């Protein structure tokens, strides 16, 4: 009769308590982290979609991987943003965020200040200020109608509006 090795018994119990999961490249890290937390899983066997064994992942190693992956993605986004910023500046493109409902505006680059002839101290123009102070009256009315429609229906605003630049009152055209 053979004597069972207690070490093998512990290993067998450990492996039988590990729940197999399938992890694919690009799988949502938040969903995987949630699965670890929700099921109280501390270790999981990682399998290919065809069931081939890949390795063992622990909650701790997953957390470390997740942090590294987040940092890698943040670096990629920062690099992309820098390329977009450079390209916009090269072609004289103003970049802004405009929440029409709240009239909150963020000018993303200095080109917006140059286009509108404003200083940083003056800040960006909001919807109301743009329509009342610098927009061509006829174009401003049409733009206001289009803005009101988009607030109700949603979607992307496409419009052209003439305006007067603040610093020298030269005529300009804004394409949204």
C-alpha positions as CSV (number, residue, x, y, z in Angstrom):
1,X,0.0,0.0,0.0
2,X,1.2,3.4,-0.8
3,X,1.3,6.3,1.6
4,X,-0.4,9.5,0.4
5,X,1.9,12.5,0.4
6,X,0.2,15.3,2.4
7,X,1.8,17.9,0.1
8,X,0.0,16.4,-2.9
9,X,-3.3,16.5,-1.0
10,X,-2.8,20.2,-0.2
11,X,-1.9,20.9,-3.9
12,X,-5.0,18.9,-5.1
13,X,-7.3,20.8,-2.7
14,X,-5.8,24.1,-3.9
15,X,-6.2,23.3,-7.6
16,X,-9.7,22.1,-7.1
17,X,-10.7,25.3,-5.3
18,X,-9.4,27.5,-8.1
19,X,-12.1,28.5,-10.6
20,X,-11.0,28.5,-14.2
21,X,-11.5,31.7,-16.2
22,X,-10.7,32.7,-19.7
23,X,-8.7,35.9,-20.2
24,X,-8.2,37.3,-23.7
25,X,-6.0,40.1,-24.7
26,X,-7.8,43.4,-24.5
27,X,-10.5,42.0,-22.1
28,X,-12.0,44.6,-19.9
29,X,-9.7,44.8,-16.8
30,X,-12.5,46.3,-14.7
31,X,-14.8,43.4,-15.5
32,X,-12.0,41.0,-14.5
33,X,-11.2,42.8,-11.3
34,X,-15.0,42.9,-10.5
35,X,-15.1,39.1,-11.0
36,X,-12.2,38.6,-8.6
37,X,-13.9,40.7,-6.0
38,X,-17.5,39.4,-6.5
39,X,-16.5,35.8,-6.3
40,X,-13.9,36.1,-3.6
41,X,-11.3,34.7,-6.0
42,X,-7.7,35.1,-5.0
43,X,-6.3,32.8,-7.6
44,X,-7.5,31.7,-11.0
45,X,-6.3,29.5,-13.8
46,X,-5.9,31.4,-17.0
47,X,-7.0,29.5,-20.0
48,X,-7.0,30.2,-23.7
49,X,-10.4,30.2,-25.4
50,X,-9.8,26.6,-26.6
51,X,-9.1,25.5,-23.0
52,X,-5.3,25.4,-23.2
53,X,-3.6,26.2,-19.9
54,X,-1.8,29.6,-19.9
55,X,-0.9,30.1,-16.2
56,X,-2.0,31.0,-12.8
57,X,-3.1,34.6,-11.9
58,X,-3.6,35.8,-8.4
59,X,-5.6,38.8,-7.3
60,X,-2.4,40.5,-6.3
61,X,-0.6,39.9,-9.6
62,X,-3.7,41.0,-11.4
63,X,-3.8,44.2,-9.4
64,X,-0.2,44.8,-10.3
65,X,-0.8,44.1,-14.0
66,X,-3.9,46.3,-13.9
67,X,-1.9,49.2,-12.5
68,X,0.9,48.7,-15.1
69,X,-1.7,48.5,-17.9
70,X,-3.4,51.7,-16.7
71,X,-0.1,53.5,-16.7
72,X,0.7,52.2,-20.2
73,X,-2.7,53.4,-21.4
74,X,-2.3,56.8,-19.8
75,X,1.1,57.2,-21.5
76,X,-0.4,56.3,-24.9
77,X,-3.3,58.8,-24.4
78,X,-0.8,61.5,-23.3
79,X,1.3,60.8,-26.4
80,X,-1.8,60.9,-28.7
81,X,-3.0,64.1,-27.1
82,X,0.4,65.7,-27.6
83,X,0.4,64.7,-31.3
84,X,-3.1,66.1,-31.8
85,X,-2.1,69.3,-30.0
86,X,0.9,69.7,-32.2
87,X,-1.1,69.0,-35.4
88,X,-3.8,71.5,-34.4
89,X,-1.3,74.2,-33.7
90,X,0.5,73.6,-37.0
91,X,-2.7,74.1,-39.0
92,X,-4.1,76.9,-36.9
93,X,-7.0,74.8,-35.6
94,X,-8.7,76.0,-32.4
95,X,-9.8,73.2,-30.1
96,X,-12.5,73.7,-27.4
97,X,-15.2,71.9,-25.4
98,X,-18.5,73.6,-25.2
99,X,-21.4,72.3,-23.0
100,X,-24.3,74.1,-24.7
101,X,-26.8,73.4,-21.9
102,X,-24.6,74.9,-19.1
103,X,-22.7,77.4,-21.2
104,X,-19.4,76.0,-19.9
105,X,-16.5,76.4,-22.3
106,X,-12.9,75.2,-22.1
107,X,-10.5,76.4,-24.7
108,X,-8.0,73.5,-25.2
109,X,-5.3,75.5,-26.9
110,X,-3.9,79.1,-27.3
111,X,-5.1,79.1,-30.9
112,X,-8.7,79.8,-29.7
113,X,-7.5,83.0,-28.0
114,X,-5.7,84.1,-31.2
115,X,-8.8,83.3,-33.4
116,X,-11.1,85.3,-31.2
117,X,-8.5,88.1,-30.4
118,X,-8.8,87.5,-26.6
119,X,-6.3,87.3,-23.9
120,X,-6.0,84.5,-21.3
121,X,-7.1,86.9,-18.6
122,X,-10.4,87.6,-20.6
123,X,-11.0,83.8,-20.8
124,X,-13.1,81.9,-23.3
125,X,-16.4,83.1,-24.7
126,X,-19.5,81.2,-23.6
127,X,-22.5,80.7,-25.9
128,X,-24.5,83.7,-24.6
129,X,-21.5,86.0,-24.7
130,X,-20.5,84.8,-28.2
131,X,-24.1,85.3,-29.6
132,X,-24.6,88.7,-27.9
133,X,-21.2,90.3,-28.3
134,X,-19.3,89.0,-31.4
135,X,-21.5,86.9,-33.7
136,X,-22.9,88.5,-36.8
137,X,-26.6,89.2,-35.9
138,X,-28.1,87.2,-38.7
139,X,-25.7,84.3,-38.4
140,X,-26.1,84.5,-34.6
141,X,-29.9,84.0,-34.8
142,X,-29.5,81.0,-37.1
143,X,-26.8,79.5,-34.8
144,X,-29.0,80.1,-31.8
145,X,-31.9,78.2,-33.5
146,X,-29.5,75.3,-34.4
147,X,-28.1,75.2,-30.9
148,X,-31.6,75.1,-29.4
149,X,-32.5,72.3,-31.7
150,X,-29.4,70.3,-30.8
151,X,-30.1,70.7,-27.1
152,X,-33.5,69.0,-27.7
153,X,-32.5,66.4,-30.3
154,X,-28.9,65.8,-29.5
155,X,-26.3,65.0,-32.2
156,X,-23.4,66.9,-33.6
157,X,-23.6,70.6,-34.4
158,X,-22.5,71.6,-37.8
159,X,-22.7,75.3,-38.4
160,X,-21.0,78.3,-39.9
161,X,-21.2,81.7,-38.2
162,X,-19.5,85.0,-39.0
163,X,-18.1,87.0,-36.1
164,X,-16.0,90.1,-35.3
165,X,-12.7,89.5,-33.6
166,X,-12.4,91.3,-30.3
167,X,-8.8,92.7,-30.6
168,X,-9.1,94.3,-34.1
169,X,-12.8,93.9,-35.1
170,X,-11.8,92.0,-38.2
171,X,-14.4,89.7,-39.8
172,X,-13.9,86.0,-39.2
173,X,-15.8,82.8,-39.9
174,X,-16.3,80.1,-37.3
175,X,-17.0,76.6,-38.6
176,X,-18.4,74.2,-36.0
